[in-house]
């Protein structure tokens, strides 16, 4: 998670950038876990790299902010963060990740302690 400059009246907006390529088997679970977050408001941005499956169609059921960008993940992340995100905080998520319900809330809490610029969240691999 990184900090930017925008605030929201209900709480600081968190932009979550999800990078995808042919993730139709995973994207719905990922986006449902983002929608289930206790922290509000959240902006979901999906940046796809020319999927040939139903990834984009599934993503559009959760957010209108679905874009095409490549050629690789760092270009997708930069595009989502620099050109599309409006949040005070930006979080990168891969399409095969499932977030626990309080993850974003706990990340924002950590970002407001002291003066951090970024936060690394360890990943638990289940599969």
Backbone atoms as SQL, in Angstrom:
CREATE TABLE atoms (id INTEGER PRIMARY KEY, chain TEXT, resi INTEGER, resn TEXT, atom TEXT, x REAL, y REAL, z REAL);
INSERT INTO atoms VALUES
  (1, 'A', 1, 'UNK', 'N', 0.859, -1.167, 0.000),
  (2, 'A', 1, 'UNK', 'CA', 0.000, 0.000, 0.000),
  (3, 'A', 1, 'UNK', 'C', 0.900, 1.222, 0.000),
  (4, 'A', 2, 'UNK', 'N', 0.539, 2.203, -0.802),
  (5, 'A', 2, 'UNK', 'CA', 1.290, 3.455, -0.855),
  (6, 'A', 2, 'UNK', 'C', 0.349, 4.619, -0.627),
  (7, 'A', 3, 'UNK', 'N', 0.901, 5.740, -0.198),
  (8, 'A', 3, 'UNK', 'CA', 0.083, 6.921, 0.093),
  (9, 'A', 3, 'UNK', 'C', 0.065, 7.865, -1.097),
  (10, 'A', 4, 'UNK', 'N', -1.095, 8.517, -1.324),
  (11, 'A', 4, 'UNK', 'CA', -1.202, 9.604, -2.299),
  (12, 'A', 4, 'UNK', 'C', -1.831, 10.791, -1.585),
  (13, 'A', 5, 'UNK', 'N', -2.635, 11.622, -2.243),
  (14, 'A', 5, 'UNK', 'CA', -3.075, 12.863, -1.617),
  (15, 'A', 5, 'UNK', 'C', -4.574, 13.083, -1.460),
  (16, 'A', 6, 'UNK', 'N', -5.444, 12.194, -1.866),
  (17, 'A', 6, 'UNK', 'CA', -6.883, 12.444, -1.859),
  (18, 'A', 6, 'UNK', 'C', -7.524, 11.936, -0.574),
  (19, 'A', 7, 'UNK', 'N', -8.491, 12.682, -0.016),
  (20, 'A', 7, 'UNK', 'CA', -9.248, 12.271, 1.169),
  (21, 'A', 7, 'UNK', 'C', -10.712, 12.127, 0.804),
  (22, 'A', 8, 'UNK', 'N', -11.437, 11.323, 1.563),
  (23, 'A', 8, 'UNK', 'CA', -12.876, 11.172, 1.394),
  (24, 'A', 8, 'UNK', 'C', -13.569, 11.587, 2.683),
  (25, 'A', 9, 'UNK', 'N', -14.805, 12.047, 2.580),
  (26, 'A', 9, 'UNK', 'CA', -15.550, 12.494, 3.762),
  (27, 'A', 9, 'UNK', 'C', -15.814, 11.351, 4.740),
  (28, 'A', 10, 'UNK', 'N', -16.039, 10.125, 4.259),
  (29, 'A', 10, 'UNK', 'CA', -16.347, 8.990, 5.123),
  (30, 'A', 10, 'UNK', 'C', -15.106, 8.272, 5.628),
  (31, 'A', 11, 'UNK', 'N', -13.993, 8.571, 5.114),
  (32, 'A', 11, 'UNK', 'CA', -12.738, 7.889, 5.398),
  (33, 'A', 11, 'UNK', 'C', -11.879, 8.063, 4.172),
  (34, 'A', 12, 'UNK', 'N', -10.616, 7.779, 4.308),
  (35, 'A', 12, 'UNK', 'CA', -9.728, 7.928, 3.157),
  (36, 'A', 12, 'UNK', 'C', -10.032, 6.859, 2.112),
  (37, 'A', 13, 'UNK', 'N', -10.215, 7.310, 0.876),
  (38, 'A', 13, 'UNK', 'CA', -10.457, 6.389, -0.232),
  (39, 'A', 13, 'UNK', 'C', -9.223, 5.525, -0.441),
  (40, 'A', 14, 'UNK', 'N', -9.445, 4.223, -0.597),
  (41, 'A', 14, 'UNK', 'CA', -8.378, 3.282, -0.919),
  (42, 'A', 14, 'UNK', 'C', -8.635, 2.766, -2.329),
  (43, 'A', 15, 'UNK', 'N', -7.665, 2.956, -3.209),
  (44, 'A', 15, 'UNK', 'CA', -7.741, 2.419, -4.573),
  (45, 'A', 15, 'UNK', 'C', -7.027, 1.077, -4.580),
  (46, 'A', 16, 'UNK', 'N', -7.710, 0.044, -5.027),
  (47, 'A', 16, 'UNK', 'CA', -7.100, -1.278, -5.120),
  (48, 'A', 16, 'UNK', 'C', -6.958, -1.619, -6.592),
  (49, 'A', 17, 'UNK', 'N', -5.717, -1.755, -7.027),
  (50, 'A', 17, 'UNK', 'CA', -5.390, -2.059, -8.418),
  (51, 'A', 17, 'UNK', 'C', -5.143, -3.562, -8.534),
  (52, 'A', 18, 'UNK', 'N', -5.979, -4.222, -9.328),
  (53, 'A', 18, 'UNK', 'CA', -5.878, -5.655, -9.539),
  (54, 'A', 18, 'UNK', 'C', -5.354, -5.898, -10.949),
  (55, 'A', 19, 'UNK', 'N', -4.214, -6.560, -11.044),
  (56, 'A', 19, 'UNK', 'CA', -3.635, -6.861, -12.356),
  (57, 'A', 19, 'UNK', 'C', -4.078, -8.260, -12.785),
  (58, 'A', 20, 'UNK', 'N', -4.431, -8.376, -14.075),
  (59, 'A', 20, 'UNK', 'CA', -4.966, -9.644, -14.563),
  (60, 'A', 20, 'UNK', 'C', -4.433, -10.002, -15.943),
  (61, 'A', 21, 'UNK', 'N', -4.463, -11.288, -16.220),
  (62, 'A', 21, 'UNK', 'CA', -4.297, -11.849, -17.562),
  (63, 'A', 21, 'UNK', 'C', -4.813, -13.282, -17.498),
  (64, 'A', 22, 'UNK', 'N', -5.932, -13.512, -18.173),
  (65, 'A', 22, 'UNK', 'CA', -6.552, -14.837, -18.211),
  (66, 'A', 22, 'UNK', 'C', -6.770, -15.401, -16.805),
  (67, 'A', 23, 'UNK', 'N', -7.503, -14.657, -16.005),
  (68, 'A', 23, 'UNK', 'CA', -7.749, -15.014, -14.602),
  (69, 'A', 23, 'UNK', 'C', -9.225, -15.315, -14.328),
  (70, 'A', 24, 'UNK', 'N', -9.957, -15.821, -15.319),
  (71, 'A', 24, 'UNK', 'CA', -11.392, -16.051, -15.120),
  (72, 'A', 24, 'UNK', 'C', -11.687, -17.014, -13.972),
  (73, 'A', 25, 'UNK', 'N', -10.756, -17.894, -13.638),
  (74, 'A', 25, 'UNK', 'CA', -10.977, -18.846, -12.541),
  (75, 'A', 25, 'UNK', 'C', -10.786, -18.202, -11.172),
  (76, 'A', 26, 'UNK', 'N', -10.086, -17.078, -11.106),
  (77, 'A', 26, 'UNK', 'CA', -9.741, -16.462, -9.824),
  (78, 'A', 26, 'UNK', 'C', -10.378, -15.103, -9.568),
  (79, 'A', 27, 'UNK', 'N', -10.647, -14.339, -10.611),
  (80, 'A', 27, 'UNK', 'CA', -10.980, -12.922, -10.452),
  (81, 'A', 27, 'UNK', 'C', -12.243, -12.684, -9.627),
  (82, 'A', 28, 'UNK', 'N', -13.255, -13.529, -9.771),
  (83, 'A', 28, 'UNK', 'CA', -14.486, -13.313, -9.015),
  (84, 'A', 28, 'UNK', 'C', -14.247, -13.439, -7.512),
  (85, 'A', 29, 'UNK', 'N', -13.503, -14.445, -7.096),
  (86, 'A', 29, 'UNK', 'CA', -13.195, -14.617, -5.666),
  (87, 'A', 29, 'UNK', 'C', -12.410, -13.424, -5.130),
  (88, 'A', 30, 'UNK', 'N', -11.458, -12.965, -5.898),
  (89, 'A', 30, 'UNK', 'CA', -10.653, -11.810, -5.510),
  (90, 'A', 30, 'UNK', 'C', -11.523, -10.572, -5.338),
  (91, 'A', 31, 'UNK', 'N', -12.339, -10.267, -6.330),
  (92, 'A', 31, 'UNK', 'CA', -13.152, -9.054, -6.286),
  (93, 'A', 31, 'UNK', 'C', -14.233, -9.133, -5.211),
  (94, 'A', 32, 'UNK', 'N', -14.784, -10.310, -4.962),
  (95, 'A', 32, 'UNK', 'CA', -15.740, -10.467, -3.862),
  (96, 'A', 32, 'UNK', 'C', -15.067, -10.172, -2.524),
  (97, 'A', 33, 'UNK', 'N', -13.828, -10.612, -2.372),
  (98, 'A', 33, 'UNK', 'CA', -13.121, -10.362, -1.112),
  (99, 'A', 33, 'UNK', 'C', -12.816, -8.881, -0.927),
  (100, 'A', 34, 'UNK', 'N', -12.633, -8.168, -2.031),
  (101, 'A', 34, 'UNK', 'CA', -12.415, -6.715, -1.944),
  (102, 'A', 34, 'UNK', 'C', -13.729, -6.030, -1.565),
  (103, 'A', 35, 'UNK', 'N', -14.822, -6.441, -2.187),
  (104, 'A', 35, 'UNK', 'CA', -16.123, -5.842, -1.856),
  (105, 'A', 35, 'UNK', 'C', -16.519, -6.105, -0.409),
  (106, 'A', 36, 'UNK', 'N', -16.055, -7.185, 0.174),
  (107, 'A', 36, 'UNK', 'CA', -16.423, -7.563, 1.541),
  (108, 'A', 36, 'UNK', 'C', -15.575, -6.866, 2.607),
  (109, 'A', 37, 'UNK', 'N', -14.715, -5.966, 2.211),
  (110, 'A', 37, 'UNK', 'CA', -13.845, -5.292, 3.175),
  (111, 'A', 37, 'UNK', 'C', -14.656, -4.440, 4.155),
  (112, 'A', 38, 'UNK', 'N', -14.203, -4.387, 5.391),
  (113, 'A', 38, 'UNK', 'CA', -14.841, -3.551, 6.404),
  (114, 'A', 38, 'UNK', 'C', -14.537, -2.076, 6.167),
  (115, 'A', 39, 'UNK', 'N', -13.425, -1.777, 5.505),
  (116, 'A', 39, 'UNK', 'CA', -13.048, -0.389, 5.217),
  (117, 'A', 39, 'UNK', 'C', -13.845, 0.113, 4.026),
  (118, 'A', 40, 'UNK', 'N', -14.406, 1.286, 4.150),
  (119, 'A', 40, 'UNK', 'CA', -15.089, 1.963, 3.050),
  (120, 'A', 40, 'UNK', 'C', -14.613, 3.404, 3.047),
  (121, 'A', 41, 'UNK', 'N', -14.464, 4.058, 1.958),
  (122, 'A', 41, 'UNK', 'CA', -14.742, 3.616, 0.595),
  (123, 'A', 41, 'UNK', 'C', -13.516, 2.978, -0.069),
  (124, 'A', 42, 'UNK', 'N', -13.826, 2.101, -1.021),
  (125, 'A', 42, 'UNK', 'CA', -12.793, 1.437, -1.813),
  (126, 'A', 42, 'UNK', 'C', -13.126, 1.617, -3.287),
  (127, 'A', 43, 'UNK', 'N', -12.111, 1.899, -4.056),
  (128, 'A', 43, 'UNK', 'CA', -12.220, 1.998, -5.515),
  (129, 'A', 43, 'UNK', 'C', -11.483, 0.792, -6.096),
  (130, 'A', 44, 'UNK', 'N', -12.170, -0.046, -6.875),
  (131, 'A', 44, 'UNK', 'CA', -11.543, -1.216, -7.491),
  (132, 'A', 44, 'UNK', 'C', -11.196, -0.879, -8.932),
  (133, 'A', 45, 'UNK', 'N', -9.911, -1.048, -9.259),
  (134, 'A', 45, 'UNK', 'CA', -9.414, -0.800, -10.620),
  (135, 'A', 45, 'UNK', 'C', -8.796, -2.097, -11.123),
  (136, 'A', 46, 'UNK', 'N', -9.319, -2.628, -12.218),
  (137, 'A', 46, 'UNK', 'CA', -8.774, -3.850, -12.816),
  (138, 'A', 46, 'UNK', 'C', -8.017, -3.454, -14.076),
  (139, 'A', 47, 'UNK', 'N', -6.760, -3.864, -14.138),
  (140, 'A', 47, 'UNK', 'CA', -5.934, -3.573, -15.313),
  (141, 'A', 47, 'UNK', 'C', -5.543, -4.914, -15.928),
  (142, 'A', 48, 'UNK', 'N', -6.121, -5.184, -17.094),
  (143, 'A', 48, 'UNK', 'CA', -5.963, -6.472, -17.762),
  (144, 'A', 48, 'UNK', 'C', -4.940, -6.384, -18.890),
  (145, 'A', 49, 'UNK', 'N', -4.245, -7.485, -19.097),
  (146, 'A', 49, 'UNK', 'CA', -3.238, -7.561, -20.159),
  (147, 'A', 49, 'UNK', 'C', -3.728, -8.496, -21.263),
  (148, 'A', 50, 'UNK', 'N', -4.729, -8.031, -22.013),
  (149, 'A', 50, 'UNK', 'CA', -5.229, -8.728, -23.203),
  (150, 'A', 50, 'UNK', 'C', -5.674, -10.162, -22.930),
  (151, 'A', 51, 'UNK', 'N', -6.507, -10.347, -21.932),
  (152, 'A', 51, 'UNK', 'CA', -7.025, -11.687, -21.645),
  (153, 'A', 51, 'UNK', 'C', -7.829, -12.223, -22.823),
  (154, 'A', 52, 'UNK', 'N', -7.706, -13.524, -23.048),
  (155, 'A', 52, 'UNK', 'CA', -8.478, -14.174, -24.108),
  (156, 'A', 52, 'UNK', 'C', -9.634, -14.995, -23.518),
  (157, 'A', 53, 'UNK', 'N', -9.823, -14.904, -22.209),
  (158, 'A', 53, 'UNK', 'CA', -10.931, -15.601, -21.555),
  (159, 'A', 53, 'UNK', 'C', -11.943, -14.565, -21.049),
  (160, 'A', 54, 'UNK', 'N', -12.751, -14.917, -20.079),
  (161, 'A', 54, 'UNK', 'CA', -13.829, -14.046, -19.595),
  (162, 'A', 54, 'UNK', 'C', -13.407, -13.128, -18.439),
  (163, 'A', 55, 'UNK', 'N', -12.130, -12.949, -18.219),
  (164, 'A', 55, 'UNK', 'CA', -11.654, -12.134, -17.098),
  (165, 'A', 55, 'UNK', 'C', -12.294, -10.751, -17.078),
  (166, 'A', 56, 'UNK', 'N', -12.242, -10.035, -18.178),
  (167, 'A', 56, 'UNK', 'CA', -12.771, -8.659, -18.208),
  (168, 'A', 56, 'UNK', 'C', -14.283, -8.629, -18.008),
  (169, 'A', 57, 'UNK', 'N', -14.994, -9.573, -18.589),
  (170, 'A', 57, 'UNK', 'CA', -16.448, -9.607, -18.431),
  (171, 'A', 57, 'UNK', 'C', -16.828, -9.836, -16.969),
  (172, 'A', 58, 'UNK', 'N', -16.126, -10.722, -16.301),
  (173, 'A', 58, 'UNK', 'CA', -16.384, -10.978, -14.883),
  (174, 'A', 58, 'UNK', 'C', -16.048, -9.739, -14.062),
  (175, 'A', 59, 'UNK', 'N', -14.922, -9.129, -14.339),
  (176, 'A', 59, 'UNK', 'CA', -14.503, -7.933, -13.598),
  (177, 'A', 59, 'UNK', 'C', -15.514, -6.806, -13.736),
  (178, 'A', 60, 'UNK', 'N', -16.093, -6.662, -14.905),
  (179, 'A', 60, 'UNK', 'CA', -17.073, -5.593, -15.137),
  (180, 'A', 60, 'UNK', 'C', -18.346, -5.755, -14.301),
  (181, 'A', 61, 'UNK', 'N', -18.584, -6.941, -13.755),
  (182, 'A', 61, 'UNK', 'CA', -19.718, -7.133, -12.850),
  (183, 'A', 61, 'UNK', 'C', -19.450, -6.496, -11.481),
  (184, 'A', 62, 'UNK', 'N', -18.188, -6.196, -11.193),
  (185, 'A', 62, 'UNK', 'CA', -17.802, -5.656, -9.894),
  (186, 'A', 62, 'UNK', 'C', -17.370, -4.199, -9.945),
  (187, 'A', 63, 'UNK', 'N', -16.890, -3.747, -11.094),
  (188, 'A', 63, 'UNK', 'CA', -16.408, -2.375, -11.236),
  (189, 'A', 63, 'UNK', 'C', -16.447, -1.949, -12.695),
  (190, 'A', 64, 'UNK', 'N', -16.782, -0.696, -12.952),
  (191, 'A', 64, 'UNK', 'CA', -16.697, -0.201, -14.329),
  (192, 'A', 64, 'UNK', 'C', -15.264, 0.167, -14.709),
  (193, 'A', 65, 'UNK', 'N', -14.376, 0.161, -13.737),
  (194, 'A', 65, 'UNK', 'CA', -12.991, 0.588, -13.960),
  (195, 'A', 65, 'UNK', 'C', -12.133, -0.596, -14.379),
  (196, 'A', 66, 'UNK', 'N', -12.342, -1.055, -15.609),
  (197, 'A', 66, 'UNK', 'CA', -11.593, -2.173, -16.189),
  (198, 'A', 66, 'UNK', 'C', -10.890, -1.654, -17.426),
  (199, 'A', 67, 'UNK', 'N', -9.572, -1.808, -17.448),
  (200, 'A', 67, 'UNK', 'CA', -8.750, -1.231, -18.517),
  (201, 'A', 67, 'UNK', 'C', -7.813, -2.278, -19.098),
  (202, 'A', 68, 'UNK', 'N', -7.357, -2.035, -20.332),
  (203, 'A', 68, 'UNK', 'CA', -6.345, -2.875, -20.985),
  (204, 'A', 68, 'UNK', 'C', -5.005, -2.168, -20.921),
  (205, 'A', 69, 'UNK', 'N', -3.990, -2.878, -20.476),
  (206, 'A', 69, 'UNK', 'CA', -2.637, -2.312, -20.440),
  (207, 'A', 69, 'UNK', 'C', -1.651, -3.456, -20.334),
  (208, 'A', 70, 'UNK', 'N', -0.538, -3.321, -20.979),
  (209, 'A', 70, 'UNK', 'CA', 0.561, -4.279, -20.928),
  (210, 'A', 70, 'UNK', 'C', 1.839, -3.506, -21.139),
  (211, 'A', 71, 'UNK', 'N', 2.940, -4.128, -21.409),
  (212, 'A', 71, 'UNK', 'CA', 3.053, -5.543, -21.746),
  (213, 'A', 71, 'UNK', 'C', 3.265, -6.456, -20.544),
  (214, 'A', 72, 'UNK', 'N', 3.473, -5.902, -19.347),
  (215, 'A', 72, 'UNK', 'CA', 3.710, -6.757, -18.190),
  (216, 'A', 72, 'UNK', 'C', 3.153, -6.107, -16.925),
  (217, 'A', 73, 'UNK', 'N', 3.238, -6.831, -15.806),
  (218, 'A', 73, 'UNK', 'CA', 2.578, -6.428, -14.565),
  (219, 'A', 73, 'UNK', 'C', 3.004, -5.063, -14.040),
  (220, 'A', 74, 'UNK', 'N', 4.278, -4.719, -14.119),
  (221, 'A', 74, 'UNK', 'CA', 4.696, -3.411, -13.588),
  (222, 'A', 74, 'UNK', 'C', 4.067, -2.276, -14.394),
  (223, 'A', 75, 'UNK', 'N', 3.929, -2.435, -15.703),
  (224, 'A', 75, 'UNK', 'CA', 3.252, -1.416, -16.521),
  (225, 'A', 75, 'UNK', 'C', 1.778, -1.323, -16.132),
  (226, 'A', 76, 'UNK', 'N', 1.150, -2.463, -15.843),
  (227, 'A', 76, 'UNK', 'CA', -0.243, -2.480, -15.416),
  (228, 'A', 76, 'UNK', 'C', -0.404, -1.752, -14.082),
  (229, 'A', 77, 'UNK', 'N', 0.469, -2.052, -13.131),
  (230, 'A', 77, 'UNK', 'CA', 0.392, -1.420, -11.809),
  (231, 'A', 77, 'UNK', 'C', 0.610, 0.082, -11.899),
  (232, 'A', 78, 'UNK', 'N', 1.615, 0.486, -12.645),
  (233, 'A', 78, 'UNK', 'CA', 1.896, 1.917, -12.798),
  (234, 'A', 78, 'UNK', 'C', 0.723, 2.643, -13.449),
  (235, 'A', 79, 'UNK', 'N', 0.145, 2.057, -14.478),
  (236, 'A', 79, 'UNK', 'CA', -1.016, 2.650, -15.145),
  (237, 'A', 79, 'UNK', 'C', -2.173, 2.814, -14.156),
  (238, 'A', 80, 'UNK', 'N', -2.462, 1.766, -13.409),
  (239, 'A', 80, 'UNK', 'CA', -3.551, 1.827, -12.443),
  (240, 'A', 80, 'UNK', 'C', -3.315, 2.867, -11.370),
  (241, 'A', 81, 'UNK', 'N', -2.106, 2.932, -10.849),
  (242, 'A', 81, 'UNK', 'CA', -1.805, 3.860, -9.765),
  (243, 'A', 81, 'UNK', 'C', -1.689, 5.300, -10.259),
  (244, 'A', 82, 'UNK', 'N', -0.938, 5.519, -11.301),
  (245, 'A', 82, 'UNK', 'CA', -0.628, 6.881, -11.748),
  (246, 'A', 82, 'UNK', 'C', -1.766, 7.493, -12.558),
  (247, 'A', 83, 'UNK', 'N', -2.369, 6.714, -13.449),
  (248, 'A', 83, 'UNK', 'CA', -3.347, 7.288, -14.370),
  (249, 'A', 83, 'UNK', 'C', -4.806, 7.106, -13.952),
  (250, 'A', 84, 'UNK', 'N', -5.108, 6.136, -13.087),
  (251, 'A', 84, 'UNK', 'CA', -6.514, 5.841, -12.799),
  (252, 'A', 84, 'UNK', 'C', -6.916, 5.976, -11.331),
  (253, 'A', 85, 'UNK', 'N', -6.013, 5.767, -10.401),
  (254, 'A', 85, 'UNK', 'CA', -6.368, 5.758, -8.980),
  (255, 'A', 85, 'UNK', 'C', -6.636, 7.162, -8.453),
  (256, 'A', 86, 'UNK', 'N', -7.646, 7.257, -7.576),
  (257, 'A', 86, 'UNK', 'CA', -7.995, 8.520, -6.940),
  (258, 'A', 86, 'UNK', 'C', -7.835, 8.467, -5.424),
  (259, 'A', 87, 'UNK', 'N', -7.461, 7.325, -4.895),
  (260, 'A', 87, 'UNK', 'CA', -7.411, 7.140, -3.454),
  (261, 'A', 87, 'UNK', 'C', -6.210, 7.782, -2.777),
  (262, 'A', 88, 'UNK', 'N', -6.381, 8.049, -1.492),
  (263, 'A', 88, 'UNK', 'CA', -5.256, 8.500, -0.662),
  (264, 'A', 88, 'UNK', 'C', -4.234, 7.375, -0.572),
  (265, 'A', 89, 'UNK', 'N', -4.724, 6.145, -0.552),
  (266, 'A', 89, 'UNK', 'CA', -3.863, 4.972, -0.505),
  (267, 'A', 89, 'UNK', 'C', -4.137, 4.115, -1.731),
  (268, 'A', 90, 'UNK', 'N', -3.076, 3.467, -2.224),
  (269, 'A', 90, 'UNK', 'CA', -3.196, 2.560, -3.366),
  (270, 'A', 90, 'UNK', 'C', -2.618, 1.217, -2.945),
  (271, 'A', 91, 'UNK', 'N', -3.369, 0.166, -3.233),
  (272, 'A', 91, 'UNK', 'CA', -2.940, -1.184, -2.899),
  (273, 'A', 91, 'UNK', 'C', -2.916, -2.007, -4.180),
  (274, 'A', 92, 'UNK', 'N', -1.854, -2.782, -4.362),
  (275, 'A', 92, 'UNK', 'CA', -1.759, -3.693, -5.502),
  (276, 'A', 92, 'UNK', 'C', -2.177, -5.087, -5.056),
  (277, 'A', 93, 'UNK', 'N', -3.024, -5.729, -5.862),
  (278, 'A', 93, 'UNK', 'CA', -3.492, -7.071, -5.569),
  (279, 'A', 93, 'UNK', 'C', -3.414, -7.880, -6.860),
  (280, 'A', 94, 'UNK', 'N', -2.926, -9.109, -6.755),
  (281, 'A', 94, 'UNK', 'CA', -2.968, -10.014, -7.896),
  (282, 'A', 94, 'UNK', 'C', -4.320, -10.707, -7.917),
  (283, 'A', 95, 'UNK', 'N', -4.767, -11.098, -9.082),
  (284, 'A', 95, 'UNK', 'CA', -6.118, -11.644, -9.257),
  (285, 'A', 95, 'UNK', 'C', -6.337, -12.966, -8.531),
  (286, 'A', 96, 'UNK', 'N', -5.272, -13.648, -8.162),
  (287, 'A', 96, 'UNK', 'CA', -5.437, -14.922, -7.455),
  (288, 'A', 96, 'UNK', 'C', -5.394, -14.759, -5.938),
  (289, 'A', 97, 'UNK', 'N', -5.428, -13.515, -5.461),
  (290, 'A', 97, 'UNK', 'CA', -5.404, -13.257, -4.022),
  (291, 'A', 97, 'UNK', 'C', -6.823, -13.103, -3.492),
  (292, 'A', 98, 'UNK', 'N', -7.022, -13.537, -2.252),
  (293, 'A', 98, 'UNK', 'CA', -8.276, -13.331, -1.534),
  (294, 'A', 98, 'UNK', 'C', -7.915, -12.598, -0.250),
  (295, 'A', 99, 'UNK', 'N', -8.545, -11.451, -0.045),
  (296, 'A', 99, 'UNK', 'CA', -8.236, -10.615, 1.110),
  (297, 'A', 99, 'UNK', 'C', -9.141, -10.962, 2.281),
  (298, 'A', 100, 'UNK', 'N', -8.564, -11.046, 3.477),
  (299, 'A', 100, 'UNK', 'CA', -9.386, -11.222, 4.673),
  (300, 'A', 100, 'UNK', 'C', -10.196, -9.937, 4.862),
  (301, 'A', 101, 'UNK', 'N', -11.381, -10.012, 5.474),
  (302, 'A', 101, 'UNK', 'CA', -12.307, -8.868, 5.512),
  (303, 'A', 101, 'UNK', 'C', -11.753, -7.583, 6.125),
  (304, 'A', 102, 'UNK', 'N', -10.823, -7.668, 7.053),
  (305, 'A', 102, 'UNK', 'CA', -10.306, -6.466, 7.715),
  (306, 'A', 102, 'UNK', 'C', -8.929, -6.045, 7.198),
  (307, 'A', 103, 'UNK', 'N', -8.454, -6.657, 6.124),
  (308, 'A', 103, 'UNK', 'CA', -7.098, -6.371, 5.653),
  (309, 'A', 103, 'UNK', 'C', -6.900, -4.900, 5.306),
  (310, 'A', 104, 'UNK', 'N', -7.781, -4.331, 4.516),
  (311, 'A', 104, 'UNK', 'CA', -7.618, -2.931, 4.106),
  (312, 'A', 104, 'UNK', 'C', -7.711, -2.018, 5.331),
  (313, 'A', 105, 'UNK', 'N', -8.652, -2.283, 6.205),
  (314, 'A', 105, 'UNK', 'CA', -8.786, -1.489, 7.431),
  (315, 'A', 105, 'UNK', 'C', -7.497, -1.516, 8.250),
  (316, 'A', 106, 'UNK', 'N', -6.929, -2.691, 8.415),
  (317, 'A', 106, 'UNK', 'CA', -5.681, -2.812, 9.190),
  (318, 'A', 106, 'UNK', 'C', -4.517, -2.124, 8.474),
  (319, 'A', 107, 'UNK', 'N', -4.492, -2.185, 7.158),
  (320, 'A', 107, 'UNK', 'CA', -3.427, -1.501, 6.403),
  (321, 'A', 107, 'UNK', 'C', -3.528, 0.016, 6.560),
  (322, 'A', 108, 'UNK', 'N', -4.742, 0.551, 6.453),
  (323, 'A', 108, 'UNK', 'CA', -4.925, 1.997, 6.628),
  (324, 'A', 108, 'UNK', 'C', -4.507, 2.395, 8.041),
  (325, 'A', 109, 'UNK', 'N', -4.893, 1.606, 9.042),
  (326, 'A', 109, 'UNK', 'CA', -4.477, 1.895, 10.419),
  (327, 'A', 109, 'UNK', 'C', -2.959, 1.967, 10.529),
  (328, 'A', 110, 'UNK', 'N', -2.261, 1.024, 9.922),
  (329, 'A', 110, 'UNK', 'CA', -0.786, 1.017, 9.967),
  (330, 'A', 110, 'UNK', 'C', -0.201, 2.222, 9.232),
  (331, 'A', 111, 'UNK', 'N', -0.815, 2.581, 8.100),
  (332, 'A', 111, 'UNK', 'CA', -0.302, 3.709, 7.319),
  (333, 'A', 111, 'UNK', 'C', -0.464, 5.031, 8.062),
  (334, 'A', 112, 'UNK', 'N', -1.412, 5.109, 8.980),
  (335, 'A', 112, 'UNK', 'CA', -1.635, 6.356, 9.717),
  (336, 'A', 112, 'UNK', 'C', -0.794, 6.436, 10.987),
  (337, 'A', 113, 'UNK', 'N', -0.050, 5.394, 11.309),
  (338, 'A', 113, 'UNK', 'CA', 0.847, 5.398, 12.462),
  (339, 'A', 113, 'UNK', 'C', 2.234, 5.822, 12.000),
  (340, 'A', 114, 'UNK', 'N', 2.767, 6.874, 12.591),
  (341, 'A', 114, 'UNK', 'CA', 4.072, 7.365, 12.162),
  (342, 'A', 114, 'UNK', 'C', 3.944, 8.051, 10.821),
  (343, 'A', 115, 'UNK', 'N', 4.945, 7.871, 9.978),
  (344, 'A', 115, 'UNK', 'CA', 4.957, 8.519, 8.662),
  (345, 'A', 115, 'UNK', 'C', 5.441, 7.555, 7.581),
  (346, 'A', 116, 'UNK', 'N', 4.816, 6.363, 7.465),
  (347, 'A', 116, 'UNK', 'CA', 5.273, 5.414, 6.447),
  (348, 'A', 116, 'UNK', 'C', 4.912, 5.879, 5.038),
  (349, 'A', 117, 'UNK', 'N', 5.702, 5.474, 4.074),
  (350, 'A', 117, 'UNK', 'CA', 5.446, 5.771, 2.667),
  (351, 'A', 117, 'UNK', 'C', 4.829, 4.556, 1.985),
  (352, 'A', 118, 'UNK', 'N', 5.195, 3.358, 2.449),
  (353, 'A', 118, 'UNK', 'CA', 4.688, 2.123, 1.851),
  (354, 'A', 118, 'UNK', 'C', 4.563, 1.060, 2.925),
  (355, 'A', 119, 'UNK', 'N', 3.772, 0.040, 2.615),
  (356, 'A', 119, 'UNK', 'CA', 3.535, -1.057, 3.539),
  (357, 'A', 119, 'UNK', 'C', 3.522, -2.338, 2.728),
  (358, 'A', 120, 'UNK', 'N', 4.284, -3.327, 3.175),
  (359, 'A', 120, 'UNK', 'CA', 4.286, -4.628, 2.521),
  (360, 'A', 120, 'UNK', 'C', 3.426, -5.575, 3.351),
  (361, 'A', 121, 'UNK', 'N', 2.461, -6.234, 2.701),
  (362, 'A', 121, 'UNK', 'CA', 1.585, -7.171, 3.383),
  (363, 'A', 121, 'UNK', 'C', 2.027, -8.572, 2.980),
  (364, 'A', 122, 'UNK', 'N', 2.457, -9.382, 3.949),
  (365, 'A', 122, 'UNK', 'CA', 2.867, -10.748, 3.603),
  (366, 'A', 122, 'UNK', 'C', 1.686, -11.555, 3.079),
  (367, 'A', 123, 'UNK', 'N', 1.979, -12.439, 2.182),
  (368, 'A', 123, 'UNK', 'CA', 0.946, -13.258, 1.544),
  (369, 'A', 123, 'UNK', 'C', 1.009, -14.672, 2.105),
  (370, 'A', 124, 'UNK', 'N', -0.159, -15.229, 2.401),
  (371, 'A', 124, 'UNK', 'CA', -0.243, -16.620, 2.832),
  (372, 'A', 124, 'UNK', 'C', -0.708, -17.432, 1.628),
  (373, 'A', 125, 'UNK', 'N', 0.123, -18.367, 1.170),
  (374, 'A', 125, 'UNK', 'CA', -0.198, -19.180, 0.006),
  (375, 'A', 125, 'UNK', 'C', -0.881, -20.450, 0.493),
  (376, 'A', 126, 'UNK', 'N', -2.089, -20.669, 0.019),
  (377, 'A', 126, 'UNK', 'CA', -2.866, -21.829, 0.461),
  (378, 'A', 126, 'UNK', 'C', -2.863, -22.986, -0.530),
  (379, 'A', 127, 'UNK', 'N', -2.559, -22.715, -1.795),
  (380, 'A', 127, 'UNK', 'CA', -2.714, -23.748, -2.817),
  (381, 'A', 127, 'UNK', 'C', -1.497, -24.321, -3.338);
